[in-house]
């Protein structure tokens, strides 16, 4: 619906995407297998398909089913949308497209996610000064461990790489050009469980948040930040993208029996807390559905994904997450066989949010297209020059031509 916050379909078309909408009711689909078969047929006739966005939760009033995969560490089944992206068991590590989910349970959930997704990109509700929030980052990490029974182990046995990885990322961000990076690190030498930096920094406004450490479907354990803490945030339209490389925080099936988790996991709440005019949480998040992910695999995925962002090879969530997953093949080739660790991590890590969302890495600058000086179209083609604030021409800018809210043509600017 475009009644409040604008049409999401028109918004995606304005970014140059061709958008088709499939309704489960219209197609009379009720099972994940049936949906997958429909997508397979669609893909065969639309081989340029890049992104699929699922809208609905695995249970509740707006059900859109998912798949499950047996955990490699726990006697549990983990929810996963990844099987929608491949149609042959030989292609598990080579998906046809990228996928994400808006796990909505009500019209309000849908409105909350839609509006914040659009506003994260357009920044229409922010002043020029307010837009500078994306120059800021928040890194949260916890060196911590418990036994399988939930008992705490001595600090000298805690893993150390969650904080190490986060320190590495901090240095990479500084080198990229960030000047304001807040950190909340929990480790043997600084055991601050309830660190106020998290809520304060989040509320002040940060473009990206990265977590490594210890958690579950309720949130982060060390330092502590849980679902109920989201209510205390007051950042408004200064929405971050959250990368949560820690157990279970993206488990949108946490309340599917026999599991007894929250009706909405940490990641789902990040996208639906607040109101359409006062959002709380994030524009999108990445996280796993498994309760017992391993530090060494999480670290590799985190590092590879951020390399992809900061070195300019990818800007969108779906492709960047895929690079993180593929890095496990290089680092752990002995675990890349059928039904092994690498395949498992491809399944359990997912995107709650729009998989085509481009992540802001520092504040955007203004662009100008000379077509704006003469908007009357009277020929079969359109030529325009796109320049930055210094009047230098820009390459690889997406252009979209819409007529009566319908995408007519799109293109990419060249270097000339």
ROTOR-406884 format. One record per residue (C-alpha): residue number from 1; chain; x, y, z; residue in three letters. Coordinates in steps of 0.2 Angstrom, whole numbers, plus 5000, padded with zeros to 4 digits. Layout:
# ROTOR-406884
   num   cadena     px     py     pz   residuo
   NUM        A      X      Y      Z       ala
...
# end
This chain:
# ROTOR-406884
   num   cadena     px     py     pz   residuo
     1        A   5000   5000   5000       unk
     2        A   5006   5018   4996       unk
     3        A   4993   5027   5007       unk
     4        A   5006   5030   5021       unk
     5        A   5024   5032   5018       unk
     6        A   5023   5029   4999       unk
     7        A   5022   5014   4988       unk
     8        A   5036   5001   4991       unk
     9        A   5034   4994   4974       unk
    10        A   5036   5012   4966       unk
    11        A   5051   5015   4977       unk
    12        A   5060   5000   4971       unk
    13        A   5056   5004   4953       unk
    14        A   5063   5021   4956       unk
    15        A   5079   5012   4961       unk
    16        A   5079   5004   4944       unk
    17        A   5072   4987   4949       unk
    18        A   5058   4978   4939       unk
    19        A   5046   4972   4952       unk
    20        A   5033   4958   4952       unk
    21        A   5022   4954   4966       unk
    22        A   5016   4936   4970       unk
    23        A   5001   4933   4982       unk
    24        A   5000   4916   4990       unk
    25        A   4981   4918   4990       unk
    26        A   4980   4921   4972       unk
    27        A   4992   4907   4968       unk
    28        A   4983   4896   4981       unk
    29        A   5000   4891   4989       unk
    30        A   5001   4885   5007       unk
    31        A   5017   4876   5008       unk
    32        A   5035   4880   5007       unk
    33        A   5038   4867   4994       unk
    34        A   5024   4874   4983       unk
    35        A   5031   4892   4985       unk
    36        A   5048   4885   4980       unk
    37        A   5041   4877   4964       unk
    38        A   5032   4893   4959       unk
    39        A   5048   4903   4961       unk
    40        A   5058   4890   4951       unk
    41        A   5045   4892   4937       unk
    42        A   5046   4910   4938       unk
    43        A   5065   4910   4938       unk
    44        A   5065   4899   4923       unk
    45        A   5056   4913   4913       unk
    46        A   5065   4927   4922       unk
    47        A   5083   4922   4924       unk
    48        A   5089   4939   4928       unk
    49        A   5080   4938   4945       unk
    50        A   5091   4945   4958       unk
    51        A   5081   4947   4974       unk
    52        A   5066   4939   4983       unk
    53        A   5058   4948   4998       unk
    54        A   5046   4937   5008       unk
    55        A   5032   4946   5017       unk
    56        A   5025   4937   5032       unk
    57        A   5030   4927   5047       unk
    58        A   5031   4908   5049       unk
    59        A   5016   4908   5060       unk
    60        A   5003   4921   5065       unk
    61        A   4989   4930   5055       unk
    62        A   5001   4933   5040       unk
    63        A   5009   4916   5038       unk
    64        A   5022   4913   5024       unk
    65        A   5030   4896   5028       unk
    66        A   5049   4893   5028       unk
    67        A   5060   4877   5028       unk
    68        A   5070   4870   5043       unk
    69        A   5087   4862   5044       unk
    70        A   5094   4851   5058       unk
    71        A   5106   4860   5069       unk
    72        A   5124   4853   5068       unk
    73        A   5127   4856   5087       unk
    74        A   5110   4855   5095       unk
    75        A   5095   4843   5095       unk
    76        A   5084   4857   5086       unk
    77        A   5078   4862   5069       unk
    78        A   5083   4879   5063       unk
    79        A   5071   4889   5052       unk
    80        A   5078   4894   5036       unk
    81        A   5073   4903   5020       unk
    82        A   5088   4898   5010       unk
    83        A   5081   4883   5001       unk
    84        A   5070   4895   4992       unk
    85        A   5086   4901   4983       unk
    86        A   5091   4885   4975       unk
    87        A   5082   4871   4965       unk
    88        A   5095   4857   4964       unk
    89        A   5105   4849   4978       unk
    90        A   5120   4852   4968       unk
    91        A   5117   4870   4969       unk
    92        A   5116   4873   4987       unk
    93        A   5132   4884   4988       unk
    94        A   5127   4893   4972       unk
    95        A   5110   4901   4975       unk
    96        A   5100   4908   4960       unk
    97        A   5096   4924   4969       unk
    98        A   5097   4933   4986       unk
    99        A   5083   4932   4999       unk
   100        A   5076   4942   5014       unk
   101        A   5061   4942   5024       unk
   102        A   5049   4955   5032       unk
   103        A   5042   4944   5046       unk
   104        A   5026   4954   5049       unk
   105        A   5012   4948   5060       unk
   106        A   5000   4963   5058       unk
   107        A   4997   4978   5046       unk
   108        A   5006   4989   5058       unk
   109        A   5022   4978   5057       unk
   110        A   5021   4979   5038       unk
   111        A   5019   4998   5039       unk
   112        A   5033   5000   5051       unk
   113        A   5045   4990   5041       unk
   114        A   5040   4998   5024       unk
   115        A   5042   5016   5030       unk
   116        A   5058   5014   5038       unk
   117        A   5066   5004   5023       unk
   118        A   5061   5018   5012       unk
   119        A   5066   5032   5024       unk
   120        A   5083   5024   5027       unk
   121        A   5087   5026   5009       unk
   122        A   5079   5043   5005       unk
   123        A   5082   5051   5022       unk
   124        A   5068   5063   5018       unk
   125        A   5063   5065   5036       unk
   126        A   5081   5071   5041       unk
   127        A   5089   5088   5039       unk
   128        A   5106   5089   5031       unk
   129        A   5114   5089   5048       unk
   130        A   5104   5074   5053       unk
   131        A   5110   5064   5038       unk
   132        A   5127   5065   5045       unk
   133        A   5123   5051   5058       unk
   134        A   5128   5038   5045       unk
   135        A   5146   5044   5048       unk
   136        A   5145   5036   5065       unk
   137        A   5147   5017   5070       unk
   138        A   5144   5007   5085       unk
   139        A   5154   4991   5088       unk
   140        A   5148   4979   5102       unk
   141        A   5157   4963   5107       unk
   142        A   5158   4951   5121       unk
   143        A   5171   4938   5126       unk
   144        A   5160   4926   5136       unk
   145        A   5155   4908   5137       unk
   146        A   5144   4896   5146       unk
   147        A   5142   4877   5147       unk
   148        A   5128   4868   5138       unk
   149        A   5119   4868   5155       unk
   150        A   5120   4887   5156       unk
   151        A   5133   4888   5169       unk
   152        A   5147   4902   5167       unk
   153        A   5165   4896   5165       unk
   154        A   5180   4905   5172       unk
   155        A   5185   4921   5162       unk
   156        A   5202   4914   5158       unk
   157        A   5193   4901   5147       unk
   158        A   5182   4913   5137       unk
   159        A   5185   4916   5119       unk
   160        A   5195   4931   5115       unk
   161        A   5192   4933   5096       unk
   162        A   5175   4942   5097       unk
   163        A   5183   4958   5104       unk
   164        A   5199   4955   5093       unk
   165        A   5188   4954   5077       unk
   166        A   5179   4970   5083       unk
   167        A   5195   4979   5086       unk
   168        A   5200   4974   5069       unk
   169        A   5184   4981   5061       unk
   170        A   5186   4997   5071       unk
   171        A   5203   5000   5063       unk
   172        A   5196   4996   5046       unk
   173        A   5182   5008   5048       unk
   174        A   5194   5022   5054       unk
   175        A   5205   5019   5039       unk
   176        A   5189   5020   5028       unk
   177        A   5186   5037   5035       unk
   178        A   5175   5035   5050       unk
   179        A   5179   5047   5064       unk
   180        A   5166   5043   5077       unk
   181        A   5166   5025   5082       unk
   182        A   5158   5020   5099       unk
   183        A   5163   5003   5107       unk
   184        A   5155   4993   5121       unk
   185        A   5167   4978   5124       unk
   186        A   5164   4965   5137       unk
   187        A   5180   4954   5142       unk
   188        A   5189   4947   5156       unk
   189        A   5197   4964   5160       unk
   190        A   5181   4974   5158       unk
   191        A   5166   4965   5164       unk
   192        A   5153   4978   5162       unk
   193        A   5137   4968   5158       unk
   194        A   5125   4983   5157       unk
   195        A   5135   4995   5147       unk
   196        A   5125   5011   5144       unk
   197        A   5136   5015   5128       unk
   198        A   5125   5004   5118       unk
   199        A   5108   5013   5121       unk
   200        A   5116   5030   5121       unk
   201        A   5126   5028   5105       unk
   202        A   5111   5020   5096       unk
   203        A   5099   5034   5102       unk
   204        A   5112   5048   5097       unk
   205        A   5112   5040   5079       unk
   206        A   5124   5027   5071       unk
   207        A   5123   5021   5053       unk
   208        A   5130   5004   5057       unk
   209        A   5130   4992   5072       unk
   210        A   5141   4976   5072       unk
   211        A   5140   4963   5086       unk
   212        A   5151   4948   5090       unk
   213        A   5149   4938   5106       unk
   214        A   5136   4928   5115       unk
   215        A   5117   4929   5113       unk
   216        A   5101   4921   5109       unk
   217        A   5083   4925   5102       unk
   218        A   5081   4938   5116       unk
   219        A   5096   4948   5111       unk
   220        A   5114   4950   5116       unk
   221        A   5120   4943   5133       unk
   222        A   5137   4952   5135       unk
   223        A   5136   4966   5136       unk
   224        A   5117   4965   5138       unk
   225        A   5105   4972   5126       unk
   226        A   5088   4964   5124       unk
   227        A   5071   4965   5116       unk
   228        A   5064   4976   5130       unk
   229        A   5079   4988   5128       unk
   230        A   5073   4993   5111       unk
   231        A   5059   5002   5118       unk
   232        A   5071   5014   5127       unk
   233        A   5079   5019   5111       unk
   234        A   5074   5037   5104       unk
   235        A   5084   5039   5088       unk
   236        A   5069   5043   5077       unk
   237        A   5074   5042   5058       unk
   238        A   5092   5039   5062       unk
   239        A   5091   5021   5058       unk
   240        A   5106   5009   5058       unk
   241        A   5108   4992   5049       unk
   242        A   5113   4979   5062       unk
   243        A   5125   4965   5059       unk
   244        A   5122   4952   5073       unk
   245        A   5135   4938   5071       unk
   246        A   5129   4929   5086       unk
   247        A   5118   4914   5090       unk
   248        A   5099   4914   5087       unk
   249        A   5097   4933   5086       unk
   250        A   5089   4931   5068       unk
   251        A   5078   4916   5073       unk
   252        A   5061   4921   5066       unk
   253        A   5055   4904   5071       unk
   254        A   5060   4905   5089       unk
   255        A   5042   4902   5095       unk
   256        A   5038   4887   5083       unk
   257        A   5036   4872   5094       unk
   258        A   5045   4863   5102       unk
   259        A   5055   4880   5104       unk
   260        A   5048   4891   5117       unk
   261        A   5057   4908   5112       unk
   262        A   5049   4925   5110       unk
   263        A   5035   4927   5097       unk
   264        A   5046   4939   5089       unk
   265        A   5065   4936   5090       unk
   266        A   5078   4951   5093       unk
   267        A   5080   4954   5074       unk
   268        A   5061   4954   5071       unk
   269        A   5058   4967   5085       unk
   270        A   5072   4978   5078       unk
   271        A   5062   4980   5063       unk
   272        A   5045   4982   5070       unk
   273        A   5047   4992   5087       unk
   274        A   5040   5009   5088       unk
   275        A   5028   5017   5076       unk
   276        A   5027   5022   5058       unk
   277        A   5032   5040   5064       unk
   278        A   5044   5036   5078       unk
   279        A   5053   5020   5073       unk
   280        A   5064   5011   5086       unk
   281        A   5078   4998   5081       unk
   282        A   5085   4996   5063       unk
   283        A   5081   4997   5045       unk
   284        A   5087   4979   5043       unk
   285        A   5097   4966   5052       unk
   286        A   5108   4951   5048       unk
   287        A   5108   4936   5060       unk
   288        A   5107   4917   5062       unk
   289        A   5093   4906   5067       unk
   290        A   5104   4893   5076       unk
   291        A   5107   4894   5095       unk
   292        A   5125   4887   5094       unk
   293        A   5135   4895   5081       unk
   294        A   5154   4894   5082       unk
   295        A   5165   4909   5085       unk
   296        A   5178   4904   5071       unk
   297        A   5164   4903   5058       unk
   298        A   5156   4919   5064       unk
   299        A   5172   4929   5064       unk
   300        A   5176   4923   5046       unk
   301        A   5159   4929   5039       unk
   302        A   5160   4945   5049       unk
   303        A   5177   4949   5042       unk
   304        A   5174   4944   5024       unk
   305        A   5157   4954   5023       unk
   306        A   5165   4970   5030       unk
   307        A   5179   4968   5018       unk
   308        A   5167   4967   5004       unk
   309        A   5158   4983   5010       unk
   310        A   5173   4994   5014       unk
   311        A   5183   4989   4998       unk
   312        A   5169   4994   4987       unk
   313        A   5164   4978   4979       unk
   314        A   5147   4977   4986       unk
   315        A   5135   4989   4994       unk
   316        A   5119   4978   4995       unk
   317        A   5115   4967   5010       unk
   318        A   5111   4951   5000       unk
   319        A   5127   4950   4990       unk
   320        A   5138   4955   5004       unk
   321        A   5131   4942   5016       unk
   322        A   5133   4929   5002       unk
   323        A   5152   4934   5001       unk
   324        A   5153   4931   5020       unk
   325        A   5146   4914   5018       unk
   326        A   5157   4909   5003       unk
   327        A   5172   4914   5013       unk
   328        A   5169   4899   5024       unk
   329        A   5173   4888   5008       unk
   330        A   5190   4896   5007       unk
   331        A   5194   4895   5025       unk
   332        A   5187   4878   5029       unk
   333        A   5188   4868   5013       unk
   334        A   5187   4852   5023       unk
   335        A   5170   4857   5029       unk
   336        A   5163   4861   5013       unk
   337        A   5155   4845   5008       unk
   338        A   5137   4839   5007       unk
   339        A   5128   4842   5024       unk
   340        A   5143   4849   5032       unk
   341        A   5147   4865   5041       unk
   342        A   5148   4877   5026       unk
   343        A   5131   4872   5019       unk
   344        A   5124   4874   5037       unk
   345        A   5130   4892   5039       unk
   346        A   5123   4896   5021       unk
   347        A   5106   4891   5028       unk
   348        A   5105   4898   5045       unk
   349        A   5112   4916   5042       unk
   350        A   5098   4927   5034       unk
   351        A   5092   4944   5031       unk
   352        A   5077   4951   5041       unk
   353        A   5074   4966   5029       unk
   354        A   5076   4970   5011       unk
   355        A   5090   4960   5004       unk
   356        A   5093   4973   4990       unk
   357        A   5095   4987   5003       unk
   358        A   5111   4997   5000       unk
   359        A   5121   5001   5017       unk
   360        A   5125   5019   5019       unk
   361        A   5144   5020   5023       unk
   362        A   5145   5038   5028       unk
   363        A   5134   5052   5023       unk
   364        A   5128   5054   5005       unk
   365        A   5132   5069   4994       unk
   366        A   5120   5077   4981       unk
   367        A   5119   5072   4963       unk
   368        A   5113   5082   4949       unk
   369        A   5106   5076   4932       unk
   370        A   5104   5089   4918       unk
   371        A   5088   5081   4912       unk
   372        A   5080   5090   4927       unk
   373        A   5082   5106   4917       unk
   374        A   5070   5099   4903       unk
   375        A   5058   5086   4910       unk
   376        A   5048   5086   4894       unk
   377        A   5051   5069   4884       unk
   378        A   5049   5070   4866       unk
   379        A   5061   5056   4859       unk
   380        A   5063   5038   4860       unk
   381        A   5078   5039   4871       unk
   382        A   5084   5049   4885       unk
   383        A   5102   5055   4888       unk
   384        A   5108   5064   4904       unk
   385        A   5124   5068   4913       unk
   386        A   5125   5065   4931       unk
   387        A   5137   5075   4941       unk
   388        A   5142   5077   4959       unk
   389        A   5143   5093   4970       unk
   390        A   5160   5097   4961       unk
   391        A   5152   5095   4944       unk
   392        A   5162   5080   4940       unk
   393        A   5153   5066   4931       unk
   394        A   5148   5051   4940       unk
   395        A   5149   5033   4933       unk
   396        A   5138   5018   4939       unk
   397        A   5123   5029   4944       unk
   398        A   5106   5020   4942       unk
   399        A   5094   5029   4932       unk
   400        A   5075   5025   4931       unk
   401        A   5062   5032   4920       unk
   402        A   5044   5031   4927       unk
   403        A   5028   5036   4919       unk
   404        A   5012   5036   4929       unk
   405        A   5021   5026   4943       unk
   406        A   5026   5013   4931       unk
   407        A   5045   5009   4927       unk
   408        A   5047   5012   4908       unk
   409        A   5066   5011   4907       unk
   410        A   5082   5010   4917       unk
   411        A   5100   5012   4914       unk
   412        A   5118   5014   4922       unk
   413        A   5129   5029   4919       unk
   414        A   5145   5026   4910       unk
   415        A   5162   5034   4912       unk
   416        A   5161   5046   4898       unk
# end
